[in-house]
Amino acid sequence: MSAAQGVALLDVLALERVDRDLFRSAVLFEEPWPLYGGQVAAQALLAAGRTVPDGRTAHSLHGYFLRPGDSRRPVVFQVDRDRDGRSFSARRVVALQEGEVILNLSASFHVSEDGAPDETVQTMPEAISLPDLSAPDRLVGFEQRLTTTPFHSHPTRVWLHCTEALPKDPLVHAAVLTYLSDMYTGHGSLPSSTGRRQTTLDHAMWFHRPVDAGAWLLMDLQTRAVSQGRGLYTGSLWSEQGVLVASLAQETLYRAVRA
């Protein structure tokens, strides 16, 4: 159980602006694991988004996790403003602890285009939920309902719900989706996943349309390949209305846990 319990989600994600393009995490806590990757990625997206012109929302991010982080120490986020075009803004963010890079992340932001086609090509997978509510081990401010989809080590299809009030800022909602997106692994459906170390190596997300991250969302994860000590899976996030709101892809370590 995370020692961050009792701390609000928005406090966990909060950033202090140190300089024009320099930010620092605001809340520290102790937990028995390395700093949760979804938290660092979400904060990096928030830092990037606070440097773009008004009216541009996040549409994609790509990040590499380079070193384990420590929740007891602040993280510093340095933003580079790569480009501001007529409709797109590109940013790069380096997250540092004790002078060492723990994450580098690229993010892109786009001006909403009215009148463009809006179609969901896929159909939301069947997701019959179990009746019991539970709290995900590492997610602050969330509750979940597992589905009847079988798994071995980790759930691969789960309903998630943020229990805290969120502001209307689209950047915050994209960050909350990023925060929850690193929670589980698509390899949990494989018998070989039991007893495996599955640390995140790289992570990508695409935000397709505006989303209420405070509503119930279905996360569906699908394993694609495991080989050479690594594994790749893809995922999708769906609204209760069956609309695809975001997609993700993640590569992880896939090694046996050492005694």
Secondary structure as UniProt FT lines:
FT   TURN            3..6
FT   HELIX           9..13
FT   STRAND          15..19
FT   TURN            20..21
FT   STRAND          22..25
FT   HELIX           37..49
FT   TURN            50..51
FT   TURN            54..55
FT   STRAND          56..65
FT   TURN            71..72
FT   STRAND          76..84
FT   STRAND          88..97
FT   TURN            98..99
FT   STRAND          100..111
FT   TURN            114..115
FT   TURN            140..141
FT   STRAND          142..147
FT   STRAND          157..162
FT   HELIX           170..181
FT   HELIX           186..189
FT   HELIX           191..193
FT   TURN            194..195
FT   STRAND          196..197
FT   STRAND          200..207
FT   TURN            213..214
FT   STRAND          217..227
FT   TURN            228..229
FT   STRAND          230..239
FT   TURN            240..241
FT   STRAND          244..253
FT   STRAND          255..256
//
